[in-house]
């Protein structure tokens, strides 16, 4: 597998990974919900979207 493909895949996953502010567990959110608040699948707390630098 090309190193370029691996770096693209890892970059995409990093952009979708969020850490729950309550239980501190990581999870990957669907790309369709990248800009939305989602519920933690472990404890049910709300996880806000990542802030994009301006």
C-alpha distance matrix in Angstrom:
0.0 3.7 6.5 8.5 7.1 7.3 10.7 11.8 11.5 13.2 15.7 16.6 17.3 19.3 21.4 22.3 23.1 26.9 29.2 32.5 35.5 37.6 35.6 32.8 30.0 26.7 25.4 23.0 25.0 24.2 23.4 26.7 28.6 27.0 30.5 32.6 34.2 32.9 34.4 32.9 32.0 33.4 36.8 37.3 37.8 36.9 33.8 34.1 31.3 29.9 32.0 30.4 31.6 34.1
3.7 0.0 3.8 5.3 5.3 6.5 8.8 10.1 11.0 12.6 14.4 15.7 17.0 18.6 20.4 21.9 23.0 26.7 29.2 32.6 35.4 37.8 36.1 33.1 30.6 27.1 26.0 23.5 25.3 24.5 23.1 26.5 28.4 26.5 29.6 32.2 33.9 33.0 34.8 33.5 33.0 34.5 37.6 38.0 38.1 36.9 33.7 33.6 30.6 28.9 30.6 28.7 29.5 31.7
6.5 3.8 0.0 3.8 5.5 5.1 6.2 8.7 10.0 10.6 12.2 14.3 15.5 16.4 18.4 20.3 21.1 24.7 27.0 30.5 33.1 35.6 34.0 30.8 28.6 25.2 24.5 22.2 24.3 24.0 22.6 26.1 27.6 25.3 28.3 30.9 32.5 31.7 33.5 32.1 31.9 33.2 36.1 36.7 36.4 35.3 31.8 31.7 28.7 26.7 28.3 26.4 26.9 29.3
8.5 5.3 3.8 0.0 3.8 5.4 5.2 6.2 8.7 10.0 10.5 12.4 14.4 15.4 16.7 18.8 20.2 23.7 26.4 30.0 32.4 35.2 33.9 30.8 28.7 25.1 24.1 21.5 23.0 22.3 20.4 23.8 25.5 23.1 25.9 28.8 30.7 30.3 32.4 31.4 31.4 33.0 35.8 36.0 35.6 34.1 30.6 30.1 26.9 24.9 26.2 24.0 24.6 26.7
7.1 5.3 5.5 3.8 0.0 3.8 5.5 5.1 6.2 8.6 9.9 10.7 12.5 14.3 15.6 17.0 18.6 22.3 25.1 28.5 31.2 33.8 32.4 29.5 27.1 23.4 22.0 19.1 20.6 19.6 18.0 21.3 23.2 21.2 24.4 27.0 28.9 28.1 30.2 29.2 28.9 30.7 33.7 33.7 33.7 32.2 29.0 28.7 25.6 24.0 25.8 23.9 25.1 27.3
7.3 6.5 5.1 5.4 3.8 0.0 3.8 5.5 5.2 6.2 8.5 10.0 10.7 12.3 14.4 15.7 16.5 20.2 22.7 26.1 28.9 31.3 29.7 26.7 24.3 20.7 19.7 17.3 19.3 19.0 17.9 21.6 22.9 20.8 24.1 26.4 27.9 26.9 28.6 27.2 26.9 28.4 31.4 31.8 31.7 30.6 27.3 27.4 24.5 22.8 24.9 23.4 24.5 27.2
10.7 8.8 6.2 5.2 5.5 3.8 0.0 3.8 5.5 5.2 6.0 8.5 9.9 10.4 12.3 14.4 15.3 18.9 21.3 24.9 27.4 30.1 28.8 25.6 23.6 20.1 19.4 17.0 18.9 18.9 17.3 21.0 22.0 19.5 22.4 25.0 26.5 26.0 28.0 26.7 26.9 28.3 31.0 31.3 30.8 29.4 25.9 25.6 22.6 20.5 22.1 20.4 21.2 23.8
11.8 10.1 8.7 6.2 5.1 5.5 3.8 0.0 3.8 5.5 5.1 6.2 8.7 10.0 10.7 12.7 14.5 18.1 21.0 24.4 27.0 29.8 28.8 25.8 23.8 20.0 18.7 15.8 17.0 16.4 14.4 17.9 19.3 16.9 19.8 22.6 24.5 24.1 26.4 25.6 25.9 27.7 30.3 30.2 29.7 28.0 24.6 24.1 20.8 19.1 20.7 18.8 20.0 22.4
11.5 11.0 10.0 8.7 6.2 5.2 5.5 3.8 0.0 3.8 5.5 5.2 6.3 8.7 10.0 11.0 12.5 16.2 19.1 22.4 25.3 27.7 26.5 23.7 21.2 17.5 15.9 13.0 14.5 14.0 12.7 16.4 17.7 15.7 19.1 21.4 23.0 22.1 24.0 23.0 22.9 24.7 27.6 27.6 27.5 26.1 22.9 22.8 19.9 18.6 20.9 19.5 21.3 24.0
13.2 12.6 10.6 10.0 8.6 6.2 5.2 5.5 3.8 0.0 3.8 5.4 5.1 6.1 8.7 10.0 10.5 14.2 16.7 20.1 22.8 25.4 24.0 20.9 18.7 15.1 14.2 11.9 14.1 14.6 13.7 17.6 18.1 15.8 19.0 21.1 22.2 21.4 23.1 21.7 21.8 23.2 25.9 26.3 25.9 24.7 21.3 21.4 18.7 17.0 19.3 18.3 19.8 22.8
15.7 14.4 12.2 10.5 9.9 8.5 6.0 5.1 5.5 3.8 0.0 3.8 5.5 5.1 6.3 8.9 10.1 13.4 16.3 19.8 22.1 25.1 24.3 21.1 19.4 15.7 14.9 12.4 13.9 14.3 12.6 16.3 16.8 13.9 16.6 19.3 20.7 20.5 22.7 21.7 22.4 24.0 26.3 26.3 25.5 23.8 20.2 19.7 16.6 14.6 16.4 14.9 16.3 19.2
16.6 15.7 14.3 12.4 10.7 10.0 8.5 6.2 5.2 5.4 3.8 0.0 3.8 5.5 5.2 6.6 8.9 12.4 15.7 18.8 21.5 24.3 23.6 20.8 18.8 15.1 13.4 10.3 11.0 10.8 9.0 12.7 13.5 11.0 14.1 16.6 18.3 17.9 20.3 19.7 20.3 22.3 24.7 24.3 23.7 21.9 18.5 18.1 14.9 13.6 15.8 14.6 16.8 19.5
17.3 17.0 15.5 14.4 12.5 10.7 9.9 8.7 6.3 5.1 5.5 3.8 0.0 3.8 5.4 5.2 6.2 10.0 13.0 16.1 19.1 21.5 20.4 17.8 15.5 11.7 10.0 7.2 9.0 9.8 9.3 13.1 13.3 11.1 14.6 16.3 17.3 16.3 18.1 17.0 17.3 19.1 21.6 21.6 21.3 19.9 16.7 16.9 14.3 13.3 16.1 15.8 18.1 21.2
19.3 18.6 16.4 15.4 14.3 12.3 10.4 10.0 8.7 6.1 5.1 5.5 3.8 0.0 3.8 5.4 5.2 8.5 11.2 14.7 17.1 19.9 19.1 16.0 14.4 10.8 10.3 8.4 10.3 12.0 11.3 14.9 14.3 11.5 14.3 16.2 16.9 16.4 18.2 16.9 17.9 19.3 21.4 21.5 20.6 19.2 15.6 15.6 13.0 11.1 13.7 13.4 15.4 18.7
21.4 20.4 18.4 16.7 15.6 14.4 12.3 10.7 10.0 8.7 6.3 5.2 5.4 3.8 0.0 3.8 5.8 8.3 11.7 14.8 17.0 20.1 19.9 17.1 15.8 12.3 11.2 8.8 9.3 10.4 8.9 12.2 11.6 8.3 10.9 13.3 14.5 14.6 17.1 16.6 18.0 19.9 21.6 21.1 19.9 17.8 14.2 13.4 10.3 8.6 11.0 10.4 12.9 16.0
22.3 21.9 20.3 18.8 17.0 15.7 14.4 12.7 11.0 10.0 8.9 6.6 5.2 5.4 3.8 0.0 3.8 6.5 10.2 12.8 15.5 18.2 17.9 15.6 13.8 10.2 8.3 5.4 5.5 7.0 6.7 9.9 8.9 6.5 9.8 11.3 12.2 11.6 13.9 13.4 14.5 16.7 18.6 17.9 17.2 15.3 12.0 11.9 9.3 8.9 12.1 12.5 15.5 18.5
23.1 23.0 21.1 20.2 18.6 16.5 15.3 14.5 12.5 10.5 10.1 8.9 6.2 5.2 5.8 3.8 0.0 3.8 6.9 10.0 12.9 15.4 14.7 12.1 10.3 6.6 5.6 4.4 6.4 9.3 10.1 13.1 11.4 9.3 12.2 12.9 12.8 11.7 13.1 11.7 12.9 14.3 16.3 16.3 15.5 14.3 10.9 11.6 9.9 9.2 12.7 13.8 16.5 19.9
26.9 26.7 24.7 23.7 22.3 20.2 18.9 18.1 16.2 14.2 13.4 12.4 10.0 8.5 8.3 6.5 3.8 0.0 3.8 6.5 9.2 11.9 11.7 9.3 8.3 5.6 5.6 6.3 7.3 10.9 12.0 14.2 11.5 9.7 11.6 11.7 10.5 9.7 10.8 9.3 11.4 12.5 13.7 13.6 12.2 11.0 7.5 8.6 7.9 7.6 11.3 13.3 16.1 19.5
29.2 29.2 27.0 26.4 25.1 22.7 21.3 21.0 19.1 16.7 16.3 15.7 13.0 11.2 11.7 10.2 6.9 3.8 0.0 3.8 6.3 8.8 8.4 5.6 5.5 4.4 6.5 8.9 10.4 14.1 15.6 17.6 14.7 13.2 14.7 14.2 12.1 11.1 11.1 8.7 11.1 11.0 11.8 12.5 10.8 10.6 7.6 9.6 10.2 9.8 13.0 15.6 18.0 21.5
32.5 32.6 30.5 30.0 28.5 26.1 24.9 24.4 22.4 20.1 19.8 18.8 16.1 14.7 14.8 12.8 10.0 6.5 3.8 0.0 3.8 5.4 5.7 4.7 5.5 6.4 8.0 10.8 11.5 15.2 17.2 18.5 15.2 14.5 15.4 14.0 11.1 9.8 8.8 6.3 9.3 8.8 8.6 9.3 7.2 7.7 5.8 8.8 10.7 11.4 14.5 17.6 20.1 23.4
35.5 35.4 33.1 32.4 31.2 28.9 27.4 27.0 25.3 22.8 22.1 21.5 19.1 17.1 17.0 15.5 12.9 9.2 6.3 3.8 0.0 3.8 6.2 5.5 8.2 9.7 11.7 14.4 14.8 18.4 20.0 21.1 17.6 16.7 16.8 15.4 12.3 11.9 11.0 9.2 12.5 11.6 10.3 10.9 7.8 8.2 6.9 9.1 11.6 12.0 14.3 17.7 19.8 22.9
37.6 37.8 35.6 35.2 33.8 31.3 30.1 29.8 27.7 25.4 25.1 24.3 21.5 19.9 20.1 18.2 15.4 11.9 8.8 5.4 3.8 0.0 3.8 5.8 8.4 11.0 12.9 16.0 16.6 20.2 22.3 23.2 19.7 19.3 19.6 17.6 14.1 13.1 11.1 8.9 11.7 9.9 7.8 9.1 6.6 8.7 8.8 11.8 14.7 15.5 17.9 21.4 23.6 26.6
35.6 36.1 34.0 33.9 32.4 29.7 28.8 28.8 26.5 24.0 24.3 23.6 20.4 19.1 19.9 17.9 14.7 11.7 8.4 5.7 6.2 3.8 0.0 3.9 5.6 9.0 11.3 14.9 16.1 19.8 22.3 23.5 20.3 20.0 21.0 19.2 16.0 14.2 11.8 8.7 10.4 7.8 6.8 9.4 8.3 10.9 10.7 14.0 16.4 17.0 19.8 23.0 25.2 28.5
32.8 33.1 30.8 30.8 29.5 26.7 25.6 25.8 23.7 20.9 21.1 20.8 17.8 16.0 17.1 15.6 12.1 9.3 5.6 4.7 5.5 5.8 3.9 0.0 3.8 6.6 9.7 13.2 14.9 18.7 20.8 22.6 19.5 18.5 19.7 18.6 15.9 14.4 13.0 9.8 11.7 9.8 9.9 12.0 10.5 12.0 10.5 13.3 14.9 14.8 17.6 20.5 22.5 26.0
30.0 30.6 28.6 28.7 27.1 24.3 23.6 23.8 21.2 18.7 19.4 18.8 15.5 14.4 15.8 13.8 10.3 8.3 5.5 5.5 8.2 8.4 5.6 3.8 0.0 3.8 6.7 10.4 12.7 16.4 18.7 20.7 18.0 17.4 19.2 18.1 15.7 13.6 12.1 8.5 9.4 7.7 9.2 11.5 11.0 12.5 10.9 14.0 15.1 15.2 18.5 21.1 23.4 26.9
26.7 27.1 25.2 25.1 23.4 20.7 20.1 20.0 17.5 15.1 15.7 15.1 11.7 10.8 12.3 10.2 6.6 5.6 4.4 6.4 9.7 11.0 9.0 6.6 3.8 0.0 3.8 7.1 9.8 13.4 15.5 17.9 15.6 14.5 16.8 16.3 14.6 12.6 12.0 9.0 9.7 9.5 11.6 13.0 12.5 13.0 10.5 13.0 13.2 13.1 16.6 18.7 21.1 24.7
25.4 26.0 24.5 24.1 22.0 19.7 19.4 18.7 15.9 14.2 14.9 13.4 10.0 10.3 11.2 8.3 5.6 5.6 6.5 8.0 11.7 12.9 11.3 9.7 6.7 3.8 0.0 3.8 6.5 9.9 12.5 14.7 12.7 12.2 15.0 14.3 13.1 10.6 10.4 7.9 8.0 9.1 11.7 12.3 12.5 12.5 10.2 12.6 12.4 13.0 16.7 18.5 21.4 24.8
23.0 23.5 22.2 21.5 19.1 17.3 17.0 15.8 13.0 11.9 12.4 10.3 7.2 8.4 8.8 5.4 4.4 6.3 8.9 10.8 14.4 16.0 14.9 13.2 10.4 7.1 3.8 0.0 3.8 6.7 9.0 11.6 10.3 9.7 13.0 13.0 12.8 10.6 11.5 10.1 10.1 12.2 14.8 14.6 14.8 14.0 11.4 12.9 11.7 12.3 16.0 17.1 20.2 23.4
25.0 25.3 24.3 23.0 20.6 19.3 18.9 17.0 14.5 14.1 13.9 11.0 9.0 10.3 9.3 5.5 6.4 7.3 10.4 11.5 14.8 16.6 16.1 14.9 12.7 9.8 6.5 3.8 0.0 3.8 6.4 8.2 6.6 6.7 10.0 9.7 9.9 7.9 9.7 9.6 10.0 13.0 15.0 13.9 14.0 12.5 10.1 11.2 9.8 11.3 14.9 16.1 19.5 22.4
24.2 24.5 24.0 22.3 19.6 19.0 18.9 16.4 14.0 14.6 14.3 10.8 9.8 12.0 10.4 7.0 9.3 10.9 14.1 15.2 18.4 20.2 19.8 18.7 16.4 13.4 9.9 6.7 3.8 0.0 3.8 5.3 5.4 6.6 10.1 10.1 11.5 9.8 12.0 12.7 12.6 15.9 18.0 16.5 17.0 15.2 13.2 13.6 11.7 13.4 16.6 17.2 20.7 23.2
23.4 23.1 22.6 20.4 18.0 17.9 17.3 14.4 12.7 13.7 12.6 9.0 9.3 11.3 8.9 6.7 10.1 12.0 15.6 17.2 20.0 22.3 22.3 20.8 18.7 15.5 12.5 9.0 6.4 3.8 0.0 3.8 5.4 5.1 8.6 10.0 12.4 11.8 14.7 15.6 16.1 19.3 21.1 19.5 19.4 17.1 14.7 14.2 11.4 12.6 15.2 15.1 18.5 20.6
26.7 26.5 26.1 23.8 21.3 21.6 21.0 17.9 16.4 17.6 16.3 12.7 13.1 14.9 12.2 9.9 13.1 14.2 17.6 18.5 21.1 23.2 23.5 22.6 20.7 17.9 14.7 11.6 8.2 5.3 3.8 0.0 3.8 5.7 7.9 8.5 11.4 11.1 14.2 16.0 16.6 20.1 21.5 19.3 19.3 16.7 15.0 14.2 11.9 13.9 16.2 16.3 19.9 21.6
28.6 28.4 27.6 25.5 23.2 22.9 22.0 19.3 17.7 18.1 16.8 13.5 13.3 14.3 11.6 8.9 11.4 11.5 14.7 15.2 17.6 19.7 20.3 19.5 18.0 15.6 12.7 10.3 6.6 5.4 5.4 3.8 0.0 3.8 5.6 5.1 7.6 7.5 10.9 12.9 14.0 17.4 18.5 16.1 15.7 13.0 11.3 10.5 8.6 11.2 13.8 14.7 18.4 20.3
27.0 26.5 25.3 23.1 21.2 20.8 19.5 16.9 15.7 15.8 13.9 11.0 11.1 11.5 8.3 6.5 9.3 9.7 13.2 14.5 16.7 19.3 20.0 18.5 17.4 14.5 12.2 9.7 6.7 6.6 5.1 5.7 3.8 0.0 3.8 5.7 8.3 8.9 12.4 13.8 15.5 18.4 19.4 17.5 16.5 13.6 11.0 9.6 6.5 8.2 10.7 11.2 14.9 17.0
30.5 29.6 28.3 25.9 24.4 24.1 22.4 19.8 19.1 19.0 16.6 14.1 14.6 14.3 10.9 9.8 12.2 11.6 14.7 15.4 16.8 19.6 21.0 19.7 19.2 16.8 15.0 13.0 10.0 10.1 8.6 7.9 5.6 3.8 0.0 3.8 7.1 9.3 13.1 15.0 17.3 20.1 20.5 18.1 16.6 13.2 10.9 8.4 5.5 7.7 9.1 9.8 13.6 15.1
32.6 32.2 30.9 28.8 27.0 26.4 25.0 22.6 21.4 21.1 19.3 16.6 16.3 16.2 13.3 11.3 12.9 11.7 14.2 14.0 15.4 17.6 19.2 18.6 18.1 16.3 14.3 13.0 9.7 10.1 10.0 8.5 5.1 5.7 3.8 0.0 3.8 6.2 9.9 12.5 14.9 17.8 17.8 15.0 13.7 10.2 8.8 6.8 5.7 9.2 11.1 12.8 16.5 18.1
34.2 33.9 32.5 30.7 28.9 27.9 26.5 24.5 23.0 22.2 20.7 18.3 17.3 16.9 14.5 12.2 12.8 10.5 12.1 11.1 12.3 14.1 16.0 15.9 15.7 14.6 13.1 12.8 9.9 11.5 12.4 11.4 7.6 8.3 7.1 3.8 0.0 3.8 7.0 9.7 12.6 15.1 14.5 11.7 10.0 6.4 5.5 4.4 5.5 9.3 11.5 14.2 17.7 19.7
32.9 33.0 31.7 30.3 28.1 26.9 26.0 24.1 22.1 21.4 20.5 17.9 16.3 16.4 14.6 11.6 11.7 9.7 11.1 9.8 11.9 13.1 14.2 14.4 13.6 12.6 10.6 10.6 7.9 9.8 11.8 11.1 7.5 8.9 9.3 6.2 3.8 0.0 3.8 6.6 8.9 11.8 11.7 9.0 8.3 5.7 5.3 6.6 7.8 11.2 14.2 16.7 20.3 22.6
34.4 34.8 33.5 32.4 30.2 28.6 28.0 26.4 24.0 23.1 22.7 20.3 18.1 18.2 17.1 13.9 13.1 10.8 11.1 8.8 11.0 11.1 11.8 13.0 12.1 12.0 10.4 11.5 9.7 12.0 14.7 14.2 10.9 12.4 13.1 9.9 7.0 3.8 0.0 3.8 6.2 8.7 8.2 5.3 5.5 4.6 5.9 8.8 10.9 13.9 17.0 19.8 23.2 25.7
32.9 33.5 32.1 31.4 29.2 27.2 26.7 25.6 23.0 21.7 21.7 19.7 17.0 16.9 16.6 13.4 11.7 9.3 8.7 6.3 9.2 8.9 8.7 9.8 8.5 9.0 7.9 10.1 9.6 12.7 15.6 16.0 12.9 13.8 15.0 12.5 9.7 6.6 3.8 0.0 3.8 5.4 5.7 4.6 5.3 6.2 6.5 10.1 12.0 14.3 17.6 20.5 23.7 26.6
32.0 33.0 31.9 31.4 28.9 26.9 26.9 25.9 22.9 21.8 22.4 20.3 17.3 17.9 18.0 14.5 12.9 11.4 11.1 9.3 12.5 11.7 10.4 11.7 9.4 9.7 8.0 10.1 10.0 12.6 16.1 16.6 14.0 15.5 17.3 14.9 12.6 8.9 6.2 3.8 0.0 3.8 6.1 5.9 8.3 9.7 10.1 13.6 15.0 17.2 20.8 23.3 26.6 29.6
33.4 34.5 33.2 33.0 30.7 28.4 28.3 27.7 24.7 23.2 24.0 22.3 19.1 19.3 19.9 16.7 14.3 12.5 11.0 8.8 11.6 9.9 7.8 9.8 7.7 9.5 9.1 12.2 13.0 15.9 19.3 20.1 17.4 18.4 20.1 17.8 15.1 11.8 8.7 5.4 3.8 0.0 3.8 6.1 8.3 10.9 11.4 15.2 17.1 18.8 22.2 25.0 28.0 31.2
36.8 37.6 36.1 35.8 33.7 31.4 31.0 30.3 27.6 25.9 26.3 24.7 21.6 21.4 21.6 18.6 16.3 13.7 11.8 8.6 10.3 7.8 6.8 9.9 9.2 11.6 11.7 14.8 15.0 18.0 21.1 21.5 18.5 19.4 20.5 17.8 14.5 11.7 8.2 5.7 6.1 3.8 0.0 3.8 5.7 9.1 10.7 14.4 17.0 19.0 22.1 25.2 28.2 31.2
37.3 38.0 36.7 36.0 33.7 31.8 31.3 30.2 27.6 26.3 26.3 24.3 21.6 21.5 21.1 17.9 16.3 13.6 12.5 9.3 10.9 9.1 9.4 12.0 11.5 13.0 12.3 14.6 13.9 16.5 19.5 19.3 16.1 17.5 18.1 15.0 11.7 9.0 5.3 4.6 5.9 6.1 3.8 0.0 3.8 6.6 9.0 12.5 15.2 17.8 20.8 23.9 27.1 29.8
37.8 38.1 36.4 35.6 33.7 31.7 30.8 29.7 27.5 25.9 25.5 23.7 21.3 20.6 19.9 17.2 15.5 12.2 10.8 7.2 7.8 6.6 8.3 10.5 11.0 12.5 12.5 14.8 14.0 17.0 19.4 19.3 15.7 16.5 16.6 13.7 10.0 8.3 5.5 5.3 8.3 8.3 5.7 3.8 0.0 3.8 6.4 9.7 13.0 15.3 18.0 21.4 24.3 27.0
36.9 36.9 35.3 34.1 32.2 30.6 29.4 28.0 26.1 24.7 23.8 21.9 19.9 19.2 17.8 15.3 14.3 11.0 10.6 7.7 8.2 8.7 10.9 12.0 12.5 13.0 12.5 14.0 12.5 15.2 17.1 16.7 13.0 13.6 13.2 10.2 6.4 5.7 4.6 6.2 9.7 10.9 9.1 6.6 3.8 0.0 3.8 6.4 9.7 12.5 15.0 18.3 21.4 23.8
33.8 33.7 31.8 30.6 29.0 27.3 25.9 24.6 22.9 21.3 20.2 18.5 16.7 15.6 14.2 12.0 10.9 7.5 7.6 5.8 6.9 8.8 10.7 10.5 10.9 10.5 10.2 11.4 10.1 13.2 14.7 15.0 11.3 11.0 10.9 8.8 5.5 5.3 5.9 6.5 10.1 11.4 10.7 9.0 6.4 3.8 0.0 3.8 6.6 9.0 11.8 15.0 18.1 20.8
34.1 33.6 31.7 30.1 28.7 27.4 25.6 24.1 22.8 21.4 19.7 18.1 16.9 15.6 13.4 11.9 11.6 8.6 9.6 8.8 9.1 11.8 14.0 13.3 14.0 13.0 12.6 12.9 11.2 13.6 14.2 14.2 10.5 9.6 8.4 6.8 4.4 6.6 8.8 10.1 13.6 15.2 14.4 12.5 9.7 6.4 3.8 0.0 3.8 6.5 8.7 12.0 15.1 17.5
31.3 30.6 28.7 26.9 25.6 24.5 22.6 20.8 19.9 18.7 16.6 14.9 14.3 13.0 10.3 9.3 9.9 7.9 10.2 10.7 11.6 14.7 16.4 14.9 15.1 13.2 12.4 11.7 9.8 11.7 11.4 11.9 8.6 6.5 5.5 5.7 5.5 7.8 10.9 12.0 15.0 17.1 17.0 15.2 13.0 9.7 6.6 3.8 0.0 3.8 6.4 9.0 12.5 14.9
29.9 28.9 26.7 24.9 24.0 22.8 20.5 19.1 18.6 17.0 14.6 13.6 13.3 11.1 8.6 8.9 9.2 7.6 9.8 11.4 12.0 15.5 17.0 14.8 15.2 13.1 13.0 12.3 11.3 13.4 12.6 13.9 11.2 8.2 7.7 9.2 9.3 11.2 13.9 14.3 17.2 18.8 19.0 17.8 15.3 12.5 9.0 6.5 3.8 0.0 3.8 6.3 9.4 12.4
32.0 30.6 28.3 26.2 25.8 24.9 22.1 20.7 20.9 19.3 16.4 15.8 16.1 13.7 11.0 12.1 12.7 11.3 13.0 14.5 14.3 17.9 19.8 17.6 18.5 16.6 16.7 16.0 14.9 16.6 15.2 16.2 13.8 10.7 9.1 11.1 11.5 14.2 17.0 17.6 20.8 22.2 22.1 20.8 18.0 15.0 11.8 8.7 6.4 3.8 0.0 3.8 6.4 9.0
30.4 28.7 26.4 24.0 23.9 23.4 20.4 18.8 19.5 18.3 14.9 14.6 15.8 13.4 10.4 12.5 13.8 13.3 15.6 17.6 17.7 21.4 23.0 20.5 21.1 18.7 18.5 17.1 16.1 17.2 15.1 16.3 14.7 11.2 9.8 12.8 14.2 16.7 19.8 20.5 23.3 25.0 25.2 23.9 21.4 18.3 15.0 12.0 9.0 6.3 3.8 0.0 3.8 6.4
31.6 29.5 26.9 24.6 25.1 24.5 21.2 20.0 21.3 19.8 16.3 16.8 18.1 15.4 12.9 15.5 16.5 16.1 18.0 20.1 19.8 23.6 25.2 22.5 23.4 21.1 21.4 20.2 19.5 20.7 18.5 19.9 18.4 14.9 13.6 16.5 17.7 20.3 23.2 23.7 26.6 28.0 28.2 27.1 24.3 21.4 18.1 15.1 12.5 9.4 6.4 3.8 0.0 3.8
34.1 31.7 29.3 26.7 27.3 27.2 23.8 22.4 24.0 22.8 19.2 19.5 21.2 18.7 16.0 18.5 19.9 19.5 21.5 23.4 22.9 26.6 28.5 26.0 26.9 24.7 24.8 23.4 22.4 23.2 20.6 21.6 20.3 17.0 15.1 18.1 19.7 22.6 25.7 26.6 29.6 31.2 31.2 29.8 27.0 23.8 20.8 17.5 14.9 12.4 9.0 6.4 3.8 0.0
